[in-house]
Amino acid sequence: MHSSHSPAESAPDADRAAPGFDVIIAGCGPTGAVLAAELRLHDVRVLVLDKETEPVSFVRIVGLHMRSLELMAMRGLLDRLLEHGRRRPAGGFFAAIDKPVPTGLDSTHAYLLGIPQPVIVGLLEEHAIALGAQVRRGCAVAGVEQDDAGVTVTLADGEQLRARYLVGCDGGRSTVRKLLGVGFPGEPARTETLMGELEVGVPPEEIAAKVADIGRTNRRFSLRPFGAGVYQVIVPVAGVSDRAEPPTIEDFRQQLRAVAGTDFGVHSPRWMSRFGDATRLAERYRVGRVLLAGDAAHIHPPIGGQGLNLGVQDAFNLGWKLAAQIRGWAPKPLLDTYQAERQPVAADVLDNTRAQMELSSTEPGPQAVRRLLTELMDFDEVNRHLIEKIAAINIRYDFGAGPDLLGRRMRDIELKQGNLYGLLHRGRGLLLDRTERLTVGRWSNRVDHVADPTAALDVPGVLLRPDGHVAWVGDDQRDLDDHLARWFGSGEAVHALADGGHATRRR
């Protein structure tokens, strides 16, 4: 296996000066596919490698929370996803404490979208390929070496590929992260849970009564009907086993009998898996020309359904910044803001899943805290705060002092030119100007300008980054120019790629 070197440690070879790709992405799950598409919006040459020969086929239902739905709408993908998903109320997510949907949720997509995992993975991969990304399956990364000119990726069969950058989106057991030697501190799994979709052999009334009885004390046990005799089965396990070993139908029967006194006649599984409560966060998201995103950078229990969403949101944050670096216009600190912004968000998700797992314990102390929190969530403000935390619409990046809107994401609003998110499909910045006096000037090749005095804004103007976060608020042109330079570079119409190659052209 090749070791990882920082660019300062290894001089470029002559034959390595022109990598075949701008970016290689390891892993073609939702995070990798979204990142590939975001890069292609800026004409970045992308190759996605996945060690699996075929996409995931088992029909597991995953949930897209509000912020992820907004991001999909920003790229014109949401309508296609809605065709294949089922909307659920945006309530009762935190520790599965059953409370109604809070009032005043600040999103036009205030619901959860349940969608089969193969469908969302397939749609996101198709989107990336349609934009020009290349995807190669059955290609496992075995070595990574970087120098001043780029990164050499060695595959398990010995083939070597070159790119300017590599991004590890290869999951919780990330090979890329291990090859980099990046620490992954946190807690190992202490508990384990079996999850699957199986058919049952007893009447629904019998299942409902048993689940209601056990659910009073065991929050990690459930059987939820999907129709046609199929149930999602979640059952805790005594002890922790090797997660690499998939569970068997007999494992499910044994644990169901141990917890419920019956195995409910489960048979004909659609899929079966096990998960633990390991909680870990990568010490660094970037080492030179190699970056980490998604589960490669953070793992946590699936309670609250935040994992896929956290990874997809990483990709939207990173994509335009990495593209700017490659296209040659990125201000020097821009790429480093990826870790600065996303690592604290992941740390917060890890903390709220730790809290939710504690509240799921059957011990008297955690149960007492759960009862107290259940009371507190009767206050709409508390309920809303916890739901907005899980849905990721309460995130505020630290852009320095300024109005409360600064650093937050903008909700979708109606404009004369159409809805706001519909104007963000190309992944460019956007100046929304109620004064009709502002201009994007020499940044017009990467920032759009929409003048609309009727826009439903409480401020004169906002500058949006490509990920929809507010980078500036105000009405002063000189101040705006300073912020355009901070996020979108010098504003020159044409300049060479940072790593060599063709020039950036005004669009």
DAVEN-V774448 format. One line per field, one symbol per residue. psi: psi as a letter, one per 40 degrees, with the letter a starting at -180 (. if undefined). A space follows every 50 residues. Layout:
psi=???
//
This chain:
psi=hiihiideehiiideedgididhhhhhfadddddddddddeffhhhhhhh didiihdighhihhidddddddddefeddddddeihhiifiedhffhgii hiifhgiefgihhhihddddddddddddddeeihhhifhhhdihhiadda hhhhideeihiiidihhhffidfhddddddfhigiahihdiihhhihiii eiidddddddddddeddheehihhheifehihhhhiihihahedhiiidd dddddddddeeieefiigidihiiiafhhihhdiehhbehiiiaedehii iehefeddddddddddddddddddddeeehideddeeddddddddddddd ddddddddeeieidddddddddddddedhdddddddddddefeehhigea iaiddheiihihihideaiddeeedefiihhhhedeeiiebeeeeehihh hgeeigieidiihhideeiheihaehdddddddddddeadeidhiiidfi aiihih.
//
